[in-house]
C-alpha cells in the first residue's frame, strides 16, 4: 500500500467543502427592471413605459415657448423566436409605423407624438424607443393610449399616467 501524503488529506476536504458550498449558493439572478407601467402580453412578452428626461432626446428649448415636451421610453420584450420575414416586418413596424399607434391625453386633448427615436436593442428580445409628445406648457399628460395595429393581437392599452389630479 502506498503512503498518502499528509498535505493531501488536509487539502482534499477543503476542496470538497468549497465545491459543495458553491453548488448550494443561490445563482446570480438578474434584477428585474422596474417600469412606470408594464403590461404582460402573455407567452413571455410584455410592453413597458417609462418617463425619461427631455434632455436625453432633445436639446434645450427656448424659455418663451408656449409648449413643453414630454418623453416616454417604450419597449417590448418578446421571448419568442421568429423567421427572418417576421423579424423584418416587426422591424418595419417598430421603426416606422408604431409611433402612430400612441396618443397621450392632456387636459382632454388627444396628442400624437412629434418624434420617435429608436434605441439600439440590448438584445434580440427587446425593442426600445423614445416617443416625444408636444404638450401645453406646465401640463403633464393624464393617459397614454396604445392602439396596437400590428399582428393579430390588436388590443388597445390605456396607461394612466397622472391619476391624482
C-alpha positions as CSV (number, residue, x, y, z in Angstrom):
1,X,0.0,0.0,0.0
2,X,1.3,3.4,-0.9
3,X,1.8,6.1,1.6
4,X,-0.6,9.1,1.3
5,X,0.9,12.5,1.6
6,X,-0.5,14.2,4.8
7,X,-0.9,17.5,2.9
8,X,-3.4,15.9,0.5
9,X,-5.5,14.8,3.5
10,X,-5.9,18.5,4.5
11,X,-6.4,19.9,1.0
12,X,-9.0,17.4,-0.2
13,X,-11.7,18.2,2.5
14,X,-11.2,21.9,1.9
15,X,-11.7,21.5,-1.8
16,X,-14.8,19.4,-1.3
17,X,-16.2,22.0,1.1
18,X,-15.5,24.8,-1.3
19,X,-17.2,23.0,-4.3
20,X,-20.1,22.0,-2.1
21,X,-20.8,25.5,-0.9
22,X,-20.6,26.8,-4.5
23,X,-23.2,24.3,-5.7
24,X,-25.6,25.2,-2.9
25,X,-25.3,29.0,-3.1
26,X,-28.1,30.9,-4.9
27,X,-27.3,31.6,-8.5
28,X,-26.8,35.1,-9.7
29,X,-30.2,36.4,-10.6
30,X,-30.7,39.3,-13.0
31,X,-32.6,42.1,-11.3
32,X,-36.0,42.7,-12.9
33,X,-36.2,46.3,-14.1
34,X,-39.0,48.3,-12.5
35,X,-41.0,50.4,-15.0
36,X,-43.6,53.1,-14.6
37,X,-46.1,50.8,-16.3
38,X,-45.7,47.3,-17.7
39,X,-48.4,45.2,-19.4
40,X,-47.9,41.5,-19.8
41,X,-49.0,40.3,-23.3
42,X,-48.8,36.6,-22.5
43,X,-46.4,33.9,-23.6
44,X,-43.3,35.7,-22.3
45,X,-43.9,39.1,-23.9
46,X,-44.7,42.5,-22.4
47,X,-44.8,46.2,-23.2
48,X,-43.4,48.8,-20.8
49,X,-43.3,52.5,-20.5
50,X,-41.0,54.9,-18.5
51,X,-40.9,58.6,-18.4
52,X,-37.5,59.9,-19.5
53,X,-35.9,63.4,-19.1
54,X,-36.4,65.6,-22.2
55,X,-32.6,66.3,-22.3
56,X,-32.0,62.6,-23.1
57,X,-33.5,63.1,-26.5
58,X,-33.9,66.9,-27.1
59,X,-31.7,70.0,-26.9
60,X,-32.8,72.7,-24.5
61,X,-35.9,74.6,-25.7
62,X,-36.5,78.3,-25.5
63,X,-38.0,79.7,-22.3
64,X,-40.6,81.8,-24.2
65,X,-42.2,78.8,-25.8
66,X,-45.9,78.1,-25.1
67,X,-45.4,74.4,-25.1
68,X,-43.3,71.7,-23.4
69,X,-42.2,68.3,-24.5
70,X,-42.9,65.0,-22.7
71,X,-40.8,61.9,-23.4
72,X,-41.5,58.3,-22.8
73,X,-39.3,55.3,-23.3
74,X,-41.5,52.4,-24.7
75,X,-40.2,48.9,-25.0
76,X,-41.3,45.4,-26.0
77,X,-39.9,42.2,-24.5
78,X,-40.6,39.1,-26.5
79,X,-39.0,35.7,-25.8
80,X,-40.4,34.0,-28.9
81,X,-38.3,33.3,-32.0
82,X,-39.4,34.4,-35.4
83,X,-38.5,33.8,-39.0
84,X,-36.4,36.4,-40.9
85,X,-39.6,37.6,-42.7
86,X,-41.4,38.1,-39.4
87,X,-38.4,39.9,-37.9
88,X,-38.3,42.2,-41.0
89,X,-42.0,43.0,-40.7
90,X,-41.6,43.7,-36.9
91,X,-38.6,46.0,-37.6
92,X,-40.5,47.9,-40.3
93,X,-43.5,48.3,-37.9
94,X,-41.4,49.3,-34.9
95,X,-39.1,51.8,-36.6
96,X,-41.6,53.5,-39.0
97,X,-45.3,52.7,-38.0
98,X,-45.5,52.0,-34.3
99,X,-45.3,55.7,-33.3
100,X,-48.7,56.4,-34.9
101,X,-50.3,53.8,-32.5
102,X,-49.5,56.0,-29.5
103,X,-51.5,59.0,-28.2
104,X,-51.5,61.0,-25.0
105,X,-54.5,62.7,-23.4
106,X,-53.6,66.0,-21.9
107,X,-56.5,68.1,-20.4
108,X,-59.0,66.3,-22.7
109,X,-56.9,66.8,-25.9
110,X,-55.5,63.8,-27.8
111,X,-51.9,64.4,-28.9
112,X,-49.8,62.3,-31.2
113,X,-46.0,62.0,-30.9
114,X,-43.9,64.6,-32.8
115,X,-40.8,62.3,-32.8
116,X,-39.9,58.7,-32.3
117,X,-36.2,57.8,-31.7
118,X,-35.5,54.0,-31.7
119,X,-32.9,52.9,-29.2
120,X,-30.5,50.2,-30.4
121,X,-31.5,46.9,-28.9
122,X,-29.8,45.5,-25.8
123,X,-30.7,42.0,-27.1
124,X,-32.9,40.3,-29.8
125,X,-35.8,40.0,-27.4
126,X,-36.0,43.7,-26.5
127,X,-37.1,46.6,-28.8
128,X,-37.0,50.1,-27.3
129,X,-37.5,53.7,-28.4
130,X,-38.4,57.1,-27.1
131,X,-41.7,58.8,-28.0
132,X,-41.7,62.6,-27.8
133,X,-45.0,64.5,-27.3
134,X,-45.6,68.2,-27.5
135,X,-47.9,69.3,-24.7
136,X,-49.1,72.7,-23.4
137,X,-46.7,74.4,-21.1
138,X,-46.7,73.3,-17.4
139,X,-49.1,70.3,-18.1
140,X,-48.4,66.6,-18.0
141,X,-50.4,64.0,-19.9
142,X,-53.2,62.2,-18.0
143,X,-53.3,59.0,-20.0
144,X,-51.1,57.2,-22.6
145,X,-53.0,55.2,-25.2
146,X,-51.6,52.4,-27.4
147,X,-53.8,51.2,-30.2
148,X,-51.9,48.2,-31.4
149,X,-52.1,47.9,-35.2
150,X,-49.5,45.2,-35.5
151,X,-50.2,41.5,-35.9
152,X,-53.2,39.6,-34.8
153,X,-53.3,40.8,-31.2
154,X,-54.8,44.3,-31.8
155,X,-55.7,45.0,-28.2
156,X,-55.8,48.7,-27.1
157,X,-54.0,49.6,-23.9
158,X,-54.7,52.5,-21.6
159,X,-52.0,53.6,-19.2
160,X,-53.0,56.1,-16.5
161,X,-50.1,58.5,-16.0
162,X,-51.4,61.1,-13.6
163,X,-54.1,59.6,-11.5
164,X,-54.1,62.1,-8.6
165,X,-55.1,65.4,-10.2
